[in-house]
């Protein structure tokens, strides 16, 4: 099978200043990373040993098998059913979060696959807080027809925090200075949320009382709160 088109994806990613800055800042080269929506594994080339990629595309799994990259077939929203290891140091998901049916449930399930202090890095197109910026072509991707979730910088942070992750940054990683990068974030169409698993996270008592339906049992069991709602 001809994989030349897939092979061509690797060099641009390896040269990417943004991606290399993320890897260096967060030490991803030394970490075992779970890459969700991994494509052909082009980001995985800079991650540490034992990293695993998940895709819904059989052709990408075939490519990984041929190239010695651990790419597995599966639906990330059913990530808890894929029999994955539960010791990942970090989770990487770029251009994925905006496509999910249930972002909150997804974020909760990820907590079962990581070490207690694991990192989460979500790359997401965002709707700018300055409406006039939506007239620029580079921002229109945030409202792409294939997307079913739409985030601003603030709503992205809140969505991640309310699922039990401590957000340390929502930034574009286009500048080496953290201060400059944070300032530029207001004018960037794509931001990366960096968060750490909050092992002490608990839902509010009011929310627990609302959830009497067994539908919520899997979410509550992740944080050991199944008994608290009774």
N, C-alpha and C positions, 0 to 999 in steps of 0.2 A: 504494500500500500504506500502511496506517495504522501509523505508527511512534510513536504518542503514548505507548504504554506504555513503550517503550524510552527515549524522550526524558525521561520522568519519573525515570529512574535517575541522570541527570547532576547535578541540583541537590544531592541529599544527599551525593554523593561530593565535590562541590566545596566543600561546607560542612564536611566531616568534619575535625575537629580532628586526629585521628590521622593521616589521610592527608596533610593539609597540613603537619603536623610532620615526617613522613617526607620529603616533597618538599623542605622547607626545609633540614632537617638534611643531606640527602644531595645537595642541589642538582639534583634530578631535573628541575626546570623548564628547566634549560639542557642537559640530556643527551638524546642519542638513545637511546631506551629500547625494548627488545623486550619487549612485554607478552604473556605466555603465558597462554592461557585468558582472553582479554581481554574476553569478553562483548560488549557493544555499544560498547566503547571508552570507558566512563565514566571510567576512570582515565587514559586517554591524553590527556584534555583538559588535564591539568596537566603533561604531559611535554614535552620539547623537540622541536624540528623534526626530521623524518625518522623519528620513532618509528613502529613497526610492531606490530600486534596479530595474534595467531594464535588461531583458534577452530576447533572441529569442527562448528559450526552454520552452515549456509548462510544462514539468515535474518539472522544477525548480520553476515555478509559483505555481504549486500544492504543492510543498514542503513548500514554503513560507506561503501559505494559511493555511496549517496544523500546522505550527510552529509559527504562529503569526508574520511573517516577511513580510513587505510590498514589495513584489516583483511583478513587473508588466511586462506583455508581450509587446514587442515593438522592433522596429528597431531603434538603436541609431542614425543612419544617417537621420532618420525622427523624431528626438526627439521633434521638434517643433510642431508635429501633435498629440502628445500623451496626451495632456490636463494636463500636470504636473503643480504643483505649480511653482511660479516664485520667490521663496524666499529662495533658497538653500544657505547655508553658504559656501559650498565647493562641488567640483565635484571630484570623485575618479574614475579613469579608469586604471586598471592594465592589461597588456597583451591584449590590445584592439586596440590601435592606429595603429599598424602595419597591421591590417586587414581591415581598412576602405577604401572605394572607394574614398572618398573625404575628406581628413583630414582638409583642410582649411575651407570648408563649415561647417563641424562638429564643429570646434572650434568657428566659428562665431555664430552658432546657440546656443551654450552653454551660450553665453552671455545674452540671453533672459530669462534664467531660474534662474539667480543668483542675489543675492544682489550686489550692486555696487562694493564692495571691496571683493568679493568672491574669494576663493582660487581654483586653479586647480592643481590636482596632477595626472600626467600621468606616469605610469610605463611602460617602453619600453625596449625591447632587442636592443642592439646597436652593430654596426659594429665597432671594435676597430680601433684607428688611427694607431696602430702598426700592420701591416699586418701579422706578424708572429704569433700573438696571435690567429688568426683564425684556427690555427692547433690544438688548445686545444678544447676538446669536449664541454666545457661549453660555448664557443663562437659560436658554430655552429648553435645554435638555432636562431640566428639573421637572418640567411638565410634560415629558414625553408620554405618548399614548400608551406605551407598555407599562408605565408606572401606575401603581395603585396606592402608594403611600407618598406623602409629600411633606417635606420637612423644612423648617427654618433652622437657623443655628440654635435658637433657644428650644424649640420643640424637640429637636434631635437630642439635646442634652437631657431634657426632662424625660423623654421616652426611655433612655438608657438608665437614668438614675432610678426611675420608679420600678425598674425590674431588678434592682439590687446590685447595681454596678456603680462604683465610685468614679465619677468622671474627673480626669485630671486635665484634659485639654479638648478643645474643639477648634482645630486649626488646619490651615491648608498645607503646611510644611513647605512653603515656597521660599522662606527666608531662614537664614541660619540663626538669627536673633529671635528668641521666643517673643520678646516684646513687639518687634516689628511684624512677626508672623501673626500674632494675635490681632494687631491692628489691621493687617491686610485681609484678615478673615471676613470682614464685613463686605469686601468687594470681590470675593472669590466664589465661583460657581460650584466648587467641590470641596468638601471639608472632611477631615478625618477626626472621628471621636476616639479618644484614647481613654480607656477605663480599666479599673481593677475590680476583680470580683470581691464584693462585700459579703464575707462569710457570715456576718452578723445581721444581715438584712431580714426584716420581718415586715409582713403586711400590717397596716394599721388595724387596730381592733375593730373599728367600724366596718372595714372591708371584710374581715373574717366573718362577722355576723351576717353580712349580706350573702355570703357564699355558702348556702346550704346544699346546693346541687352537687351531686357526685362528679359532674363535669369538671369541677375545679380541683378535684382531689390530686391529680398529677402535679399541678402547680404548687399546691400547698405542701405536698410531700417533699418537694425539692428543698424547701426551707424548714422542714420539720414542724409544720404548723397544722397538720391534719387534725390533731386533737384539739387545737385551740379554738376551732370554730364551733365546737359542740356546746 
